[in-house]
Amino acid sequence: MATRQDNTISNIKTLNYDAVIVGGGGSGMRASLHLAEAGMKVAVLTKVFPTRSHTVAAQGGIGASLGNMSNDNWHFHFYDTVKGSDWLGDQDAIEYMCREAPKVVYELEHMGMPFDRNEDGTIYQRPFGGHTSNYGEKAVQRACAAADRTGHALLHTLYQKNLEQGTEFFIEWIALDLIKDEAGNINGVIALEQETGTVAVFQSPITVLATGGAGRIFAASTNAYINTGDGIGMAVRAGIPLQDMEFWQFHPTGVHGAGVLLTEGCRGEGAILRNKDGEAFMERYAPTVKDLAPRDLVSRSMDQEIKEGRGCGPNADHIVMDMTHLGVETIMKRLPSVFEIGKNFANVDITKEPIPVIPTIHYMMGGIPTTIHGQVITPDLEAGTDEEGLYTKGTVVKGLYAIGECACVSVHGANRLGTNSLLDLLVFGRAAGKHIVDEFHHADHNYKPLDPRVLDFTVKRLDKLQQSTEGYNAQDVADEIRSTMQTHASVFRTQAMMDEGVEKILALGDKIDQIHLADKSQVFNTARIEAFEVANLYEVAKATMISAAMRHESRGAHSVSDYDRPEDDDYAPNGRNDHDWMKHTLWYSEGNKIVYKPVRKVPLTVDYIEPKVRVY
């Protein structure tokens, strides 16, 4: 249990922990488990009950080269991830993740996670988009699955193990700001309990941000309403830049009109995308892997079918996914949640008829820049740049880690490979936990009284809302952000569209500064929570829009028609310009400044995979 101090700072209770983890999803609970097993006092702050964190929505599986179903190894997984990232991923981090993948899956198995099984008792694996054998030769079965509820099973497994180890959960709390001292070190967080409106200080030498993505900056999203970029907002307010925020993945198969995710596992099991003529059109765009091409390619192919008049429905505005040929038994065994989603959100029985789908915003490839160990790292601006104008040296922010979707290691680069999201949070949640335990020394952490000034900024934010008498409704402003992002940063982008989007997003700054809280009550005041969330959403939207407008090429999920070139173009095949743009974007909120750092091209033990034209 925490040590509760009698003293308070500005009448705010202070609690001391060895480590505070913000976020109760897969990455947060994987890290907290490692710390708790080592005997550390751990607090996990979470907006929702841990098993309702957004990890629960991950359906298809965890990518790991177990080779249970066909020939596979981590070298093939490494190649697929580098290629999937369109060569913007850091190859040392990618190698580390792919090599660790089987280990973290077997650890889950030993914890009791209920994976589906083959007849010989091994873990069942299904094919997934972009997963290949022998360096792109053919599709391979790599996704370790628990039906289509893999994330659900993962969360329950980790939550039970954390309870067993004594991790303390603060459920329905929202973290507001990081506590930063004059030396730039992070000493914990300031958080608010939703049920009572109570504010508390969580003082700790270690703070881990595991707050997930921020897909709610878009109008049509597979993300839960809780995905508002809270950890990212906290990091930005502490002066930390965001990396590669121009890259957002659109999942090809969101339910048309609802946005609810239909797992890529559907296509892994054999589902086929069809246009209005019933044509299996992916054969034209990706003749080798067809419907199992990476998500950015499938999304753009669907969008092109619609634009060229081959969309389905009375408005010709969607595509259909056909699973009828799979049979009732396979669907109910391998895709039971998809069957329920079809009934509840599309009024479709997927065993008898195709289901309407549309590309929908799904995953944030960028985030808070970190090392392989999860340590937050910022460019050393004083050290200057190299001859290419890139910042090659970085400074670790002492006391702060980031893991999961809110972090950017970077293993996903410009486009994430399917099933690498659950793998990312497991590998780097575990890596951060291991690094913290190795570096942590109890004798070094006698809790010193905090300077009362560390609370000034947060208290002013709270008081400003509480004392507001007029202004803008938080949800109205949030809807303006979503509308702007949906229009100006969607599946296909143009330079003029992005430039206009930057102007529109920046113009919302005054409204963000004038949010009015009409309900001043303390008990479970969701309007107050939404006011804090919209401030976080705004930082994510600015980072995304400005970073996108500054990147003058087409790469992965950042597809800009102005820079389209043919596959055989000598300088920029498919519009990807490695000469000028193989570099990571870093955006600072103060002054909306953009700087760049190099992509790490040297793997840990194998040869660098040279860039080539990305075709499937």
N, C-alpha and C positions, 0 to 999 in steps of 0.2 A: 504493500500500500504506500501511497505517497506520504511525504512528510508535510503536514499542514502547518504553515507558520501562523503564529498569533498576529504578527505584524501585517499590515495591509499597505498598499500603495494607493493613495487617493481613495481609500475605503474599498479597494478592490482586493478580493482574496487571492493569495498566491499559493500555488501548489508546486512542489518540487518533484521532478522525476529524473531518472538517468537518461531517458529518451522520450520524446514526444513525437508521435506519428500522426500526421493530419491526413485522414482518409482511411476508411475501413474496408477497402476493396481488396483485390487479390494481391497487389504489390505491397500495400500497407500491412496486411496481415501476414504475408510471407516474411517481411522484414521483422515485424514485431515478434513473430514466433521464434526467429533465430535469437533475438535479444533476450526474450523471456527464458528460453532454454539455457542461456548463459548466466542466468541469475540476475539480470538487470531489471530495475523497476521501470515498467513501460506503460505509458498512457496512449491510447488510440482515440483520437477525436473523430467523430463521424457524423455527417448531417442526417444519415438514415441508419436504420438497423443494419449491421454489417452484411447480413445475407441478402439485403436489398440494395447493396451498392451496385453500380452499373456493370461490374464484372459479370453479374448474373445474366446479362443480356448476350454474352458471348456464347454462341451456340455450337459452332462447328467442330472445334477441337484445338489441341495444342500441337504445334509442329515439332516433331522430334524424329530423328532418323533411326528409329528402333529396328527397322527392316523386318518387321513381323509378317508383312504381307507380300513384299517384293524386295528386290535388291536396292539397298539404300545405304548411304553413309553421310557423315557430317560434311564431307567435301562437296557433295552434290547440294546439300542444304545451303552451304556457304555460297556456292555459285548462284543458286536460285535467288538468294536474298540480295546479293550484290547486284545481279541483273535486275531484279525487281525494283531495287532502289534507284534504278537508272544511273548507277555509278555515283550517286551523291552520298551513299552511306559510308561510314568509316570502317575500313576493312578489318582493323584490329578488333573493334567492338563486335562486328558481325561474326568473326571467327570465334571469339569468346562465347557468344550466345549460342551458336550452332554446336560447338563442342560440348557445352554444358547441358544442352537440351535433353538428351537421354537421361542424364543424372537427375534433373529436377522432376522429370516425369516418374522415374522409378521411386523417388522420394515420396511423391504424392501417392503412388500405388501402395507403398508401405505404410503411409498414414491412414489408408483405408478408402481412398477415393474410388468410387464405383465405376471404373471404366467398363465400357462394353468389352466383351471377350470373344476371341476366336474359339473354335472347337478344341484347340490344343491348350487353351487357358491363357494364351498371350493376349496383350492389349489389342483391341480392334483398331485398325487405322483405315481412313478413307482418303481418296484423292482430293486435292484442293487446287485452286487456281495458282498457276505458276510453279507448282511442285513437280520437279522432273528428276528422272534418273539419268546418270551418265552425261551430265552437263547439257541438259536440254533435249535429250534424245526422245524421251517419251514421258507421259504422266506417271507419277509414282504415288503410292499410298503412304502418306506421312502424318496425317492429322489424327492424333490420339483422341478418341471421342468417347463421351458418355451420352449416347443417343444424340439429340440436338439440344442438350442441356448441360454442356460441359462447364460453362462458367458457373452455373448454379451448383453443380456438384463440387466444383473447386472451392467456392466460398464456404459452403457448409463444412467441408473437410478442414479448411484452415481455421474457421471460427471455433470448431470443436477442439482443435489442438491448442489454440490460443487460450481457451477457457481452462483446459487441462493444465497449462503452464502458468496460469495466474495473470495473464495480461489484463490490465484494467481498461475497460471501454467507457468512454464518455459519449453516450448515444444521443443524437439530436442536439449536437453542439455545432456551431459554425465558427471556424477560426477567422479572425478579422485581419490581424496584422502580425508580422514577425517582430520580435524584439531584437533590435540591433544596437550594439554599443558603439562608442566613439572609434574603436579600432576596426569597425566593420564586421565584427563577429556576431553570430546569431545566438541568442540566449533563450530561445523559446518562442511562444506565441501568446497573443491575447485572443480570447475566445468568448463567445456568447452562448449561453444555454437557451435553446429555443423555448422550452417549456415555461421558464420563469422570467426570461429577460436578464438573468444574472450574468455579469461579466466577470471573468476570472483570468488571472495570469498563470500560465503554465511555464514555469522556469525550468530550463534544462540545458545542459551543455550540448545536447544533440537534438536537432529538429529535422524530421523527415517529411517532406511534402510528397503525398501520394494521393493527390486529389482528383486524378483522372483528367478527362478531356473537357472540351468547351464547345461541343457541337451545337449548343443552343444559340450560337451567334448566327445560325442560319435558320430560315423559316421552315424548310423541309429537312428533318433530321431524324436519324435512327436513335439519337441520344435521348436519355432520360432527362426530365426537367431539372434534375439536380446537377447536370453537367454544365456548370456556369464558369469554369475556369478560376475557382477560388484560390487555389495554390499559385496559379500564374499571376493573378492580381496581387497577391501578397508579395511575391518575388519582385514584381515590377515596382511596387511601391518602396521596396528596399533597395532600388537602384540596380537590380540585376537585369541583364538583357534577355531577350527571347530569341531562340535560334530557329531558322527555317520555317517560319510561320506561314509562308506563302503556300505550303504544301498541305492540302486537305484531301483526304480520300473520300470519293463518292462510292458508296457500295452499290453495285449494279441492281440489287434486288430488294429495294424497299417496296412495301405494298403501295400500289398506286392510290393516292388520295389519303393515305394514313401515315406513310413513312416508316411503319413498323418493319423491322429487319426480318428478312427471310435468309437464313444462313447460306453461305456458300457451300455448305455441306449438301444442300439440295442438288447442286450441280456435281458435287463430288460423288453423290449416289447415282447420278445419271440424268438429272433434269436437263431439259433443252430449252433454250430461249428461241422464241419464234416471232416472226412479224405477222402482219395482217394476212399474208398469203400462206401462212403455215410453214414458211421456209425457216430452216435451221441456219440462220444467217451468219453465225460466228465462223462457219467454215470458210467464208470469204475473207474474214479479217485475221484469223489465226488458224491457218490450215493444219498445223501440227497438233495443237492442244485444244482447239475449238472453244467450247464453252468453259474450259478450265484455263483460259488465259488470265493474266493478272487483272485486278479490278479496274485500274485506270483504263486499260485497253477495252475491256468489256463495256464499261460505262460510256466511253466515247463512241463505241460501235453502236450501242443502243440509241444514243442520242442522234447519230448520223442516220440510222434507219428511220427515226421519227421525222427528222428534218427533211428527208428525201421522200416523204409521203407514204412510208410503209408502216406507220404506227397503227396500233389496234384501237378499237372502240369507236364510238360515234364521233369523237373529236380527234381521232388518230394521234393521241397524245401519250401512248404507253406501249410497252411490249408485253407479251405474255410468257410465263414460264410453265412448261408442260412437264408434269410428273406422272401423268395417267398410266404410262407404260411401265412404271416401276412396280405396280401392283399394291394392293391394300396391305399385304403382310409386311413388305419392306418399308412402306411409308409409316405404318403404325409402330414398327420396331425401331427404325432409324431416325424418323422425322416426326415424332408425335406432337411436338410443340408447333411445328409448321402446320400440321393438320388443324390444330386448334386456332392458330392465327388466321388461317384461311377462312375458317368459319366465322370467327369473331370480327375480323377487320375487312374482309372482302366478300363475305357471304358466298364463299366458294368451297365446294368439296373437292380438294385437290386430287382425290382418287378418281374423280370422274371428269374434271374439266380443268383447263389451264387457269393460272392465277395472274392477274394484271400486276406488272411491276414497273418501277421507274428508278433510275439512279438517284440516290438520296445521300446527303452528307453523313459521314460515318465516323471518321477517325482523323485525329490531328497528328501529323508526322512530326511537326516541330514541337518546341517546348522550352523548358528551362535547361540550359546546357550543362551536361555533367560528364564526369569521367566514367570509366568502366565500373568503378566502385560506387557510383551514385553520388559522388561529391559534386556539389555545384561549383562550376568553374567559369570565371569571367575573363575576357581578354585583358591583358596588361596593356592598357592604352599608353602608358608612359614609356613602354619599351619600344614603341614605334612599329612600323610595318616593314615587310621585306620588299624586294624589288617589284613584286606584283601588287603591292598595296594591301597585303594580307597580314593580319595580326597572328603571329605564330606562337607567341608566349601567352600563357594564361595564369590566373591566380585563383587558387581554391578559396572559397568562402568558408571560413572556419565555423564549424558547428552546424552546417546546413547540407542536407542531402535531398535529392529529388529522384523519384522512381516511378515507373509506370507511364501512363499516357501523358502526364503533365511534364515529363522529362524528355530530353532529346540527347541520346547517348553519342552518336546517332546510328542506329541500326536499320532504320526504315528509309532514310534518305528522302527521295522524291515520291516514293510510293511503297506502302507496306505490303509485304507478302502475307497472304491469308494465313491465319493461325499463329503468326509471329507476335500478335498482341498479347495473348495469354502467355506465350513463351517469354516475351520481353519482361512482363511484370514478375514472373517467377524467377527468371535468371538474375535480373538486376535487383529485385527485392531481396533475394538471398545474398547477392554480392554485397549490397549495402549493409545488410545485417552482419555479414562476416567481417567487413571492414570496420564497422563500428565496434564490434566486440574486440577485434584485434587491437584497436587503437585506444579503447576505453580503459582508464585507470581510475578506480574509485577514489584513490587518495588525492587525485588532482581536482576533485570537484566538491569542495566545500562551498555551499551556495552563498555567494556574497549578496548583500542587499542590493537590489536594482536601483539605479538612478530613477527617481520619480519622473524625470522628463521623458523616459522611454514610452510613457503612456499618453503624452500630450497629444500626439497626432490622432490616435484612436479615439480618445475621449472627445476631441473636437469633432470628429466624424459623427460620433453618437449624439453629441449635444446639438449639432447642426440639424440633424434629422428630427430630433425631439422638439426643437424649438421652431421648426419651419412653420410658416403660416400660409404660404402659397408656393406654387411651383408646378413641376410636372410629375405625373404619375409614373412610377418606375416601369410598370409593364408597357405603358404606351411608348416610352423611350426604347425599351427593349425590343418592341415590335418594329420600331424604325430601324434599329441596328440590323435586325434579322432581314427585313425587307431589302435594305441596302446591300447587305452581303449576298443575299440570294440573287439579286440582279447583277451585281458587279464582280462577283468572284465565284461563279458557278462552274459547271463541268467544262464549258468552253469559255475562254476569256479573250478579250481584245485589249490592246494597249489603251485605246481611248476610253473603253468601258471602265478599266481599272483606274485610270487617272481621274475620271469623274467620280468613281467610288471613293477615292481618297478625299476629295473635296467634301463629299456628302458626309463621310464618317467624321472628319474633323469638325464639320459644322455642328455636329451633335454635342460637342464638348460643353457648351454653355448649358444645355439641357441636363446633362449628367451632373453638372455642378449645382443645378437648381431642382433636384428631386425633392418633392414634398411628401411628407409622411402624414397622412390624414388621421390615421389610427395611432394614438399615442400610448396605447395599453402595453403592458409588459408581458402578459401571459400568452405564449404561443402566437406572437404577432408576426404572421407570415409576410405582411406588407413590409415590415422592417427588414426581414431576411432578404426579400426581393430587392430592396433598395441597395443593400450591400452587394448582392449578386450582379445587379446591372452595372455597377462600377467595375466589377471584374470582367464582365462580358465586353465592356467598352475597350478595355486595355487589349484584350485578345483580338477584337475586331480591328482596332487601329494597327496592331502588329501585323495582322494578316494582310490587310488592304495595302498598307505602305510597302511591306516586303514584296508583295506580289507585283505591284506597279514598278518596282525597281529592278525586277529580274527580267531581262530582255531576251528570253529564249523560251522554248517549249521543252519541259523535262518532266516525266512522270505525270503526276496529278496536276501540274501547272502547265496547262495546254493553252497556248496563246496563238490565235490564228495568224497574227501579224508575222510570226516567226516560223510558220510552217515551211518545211523544205522536204524534198523527197528522201526516201531511204538511202539512195545512192549519192546524195550530196556530199562532196568532199569535205566541206568545212563544218556543216552542222546537220548531219543526217537526222531526219525526222524532226528537225528544228532544235535538237540538243547541241548547244554550243560549248563544248568542253574547253575550247581555247580561252574563252572569256568568263565562263560561268560555272566551272567546276569548283565551287567554293560555297561555304556556308554563310548565310545571311544572319547578322545579329542586329536586332532592333532595340534601341533604348527609348523608353517612354519620354524621358526628359529631352525635349527638343526634337522628338521623333527622328533621332539620329540612326543611320544605318552604317555599320562597318562589316567587314568580311574576314573570315579566317579560312585556312585551307582544309580541304577534305583529307583525312588521314588515309594514305594509300598503302601503308606497310602493314600487312597482317602480322599476327604473332609468330607463326611457325611455317606458313606456306607462302607460295609466290603470289605476288599481286595479280589480280585478275584485270587484264588490260580492257579498257572500254571498247565496245563494239556496237554495231547497230542493234537496237533492242527489238527483235522480231520473234514471233512465236509461231 
